């Protein structure tokens, strides 16, 4: 499931300083790409593929003869001590001469330096054709089918790699691909025992290439992410359940918990912008909150209305973001601002801080602005209108990381 890739170190200026050939100890799993040399090539001879370093400033590189730009690596068959062969990416001096750099000796590769430098993650782009040609034909055909049927969901950047939900004949899996310790690695929960990348991982990789995704040179796969002990216990418990057991347990919890139910439907892509159920539910709660002080009421009624607003806005925002949702939240903030005055007047008996509810509503508003990728001037105008409509000060520090006009 891996390609051996050795990435150049960089100093704090971002310039590549040294590149070393990959060693067998750099990898924890054995790759299994079906790469055969051409008739005029001997085993171990290289097939060219290109990785482009992103972010390096060529004008700041040390002057060296035959400086390759971009850095070139080659896909080669290498004999292992156990009698097997593997495919490795090895650096070369130029894109036209297939000569590997020696591990030691008087000759030094371009950018070599004896100075100790700090190595950091390097963004790389991989030659799509070289990757495509290295995949076994059966896996390539299966991945092509997945792409043709729209089986690959939205790409998600995580841990320096890319993952996506893939629907394969009614079964959903979530493969992840990335570069780990110099190796192009894939993980998938499909249960494929082959050492090659599975068709799901290949489909995600090709989708990422088509979208010009630059992979980090130091990614962390999902299996290596540390989790809290409690979370780990629940993961192990879920993995011990049969699929039907787990499905029934999840469905039963969704019936009792509306927030969980909404998140479940959102993760399954079963919520759509045309579904106005969430808007109707929140509008009803907002109407009840507006009437909380009508007739006979107590401070506890105001507190209950506020907590219900906070709970419902979380459920609302678990749905796909829309301008209608944003407008509705902007209606709710002044309504609560008006109600919060009663809590401020009765601070000696109130059990709820007004800011608890205000912060929940503002957080939802901020997240919606971010999700909708609004124009900075639009965000600024919306905030100014909210400030003008509210009697009490709004803490808008959470909007600092959003571009404002």
Buried (B, 14 or more C-beta within 10 A) or exposed (E): BBBBBBBBBBBEEBBBBBBBBBEEEBBEEEBBBBBEBEEEBEEBBBBBBBBBBBEBEEEEBEEEEEBBEBBBBBBBBBEEEEEEBBBBBBBBBBBEEBEBBEEEEEEBBBBBBEEEBEBEBBBBBBBBEBBBBBBBEEBBEBBBBBBEEEBBBEBEBBBBBBBBBBBBEEEBBBBBBBBBBBBBBBBBBBEBEEBBBBBBBBBBBBBBBEEEBBBBBBBBBBEEEEEEEEEEEEEEEEEEEEEEEBEEEBEEEBEEEBBBBBBBBEEEEEBEEEEEEBBEBBBEBBEBBBEBBEEEEEBEBBBBBBBBBBBBBBBBBBBBBBEEBBEBBBEBBBBBBBBBBBBEEEEEEBEBBBBBBBBBBBBBBBBBBBBBEBEEEEBBBBBEEBEEBBEEEBEBEEBEEBEBE
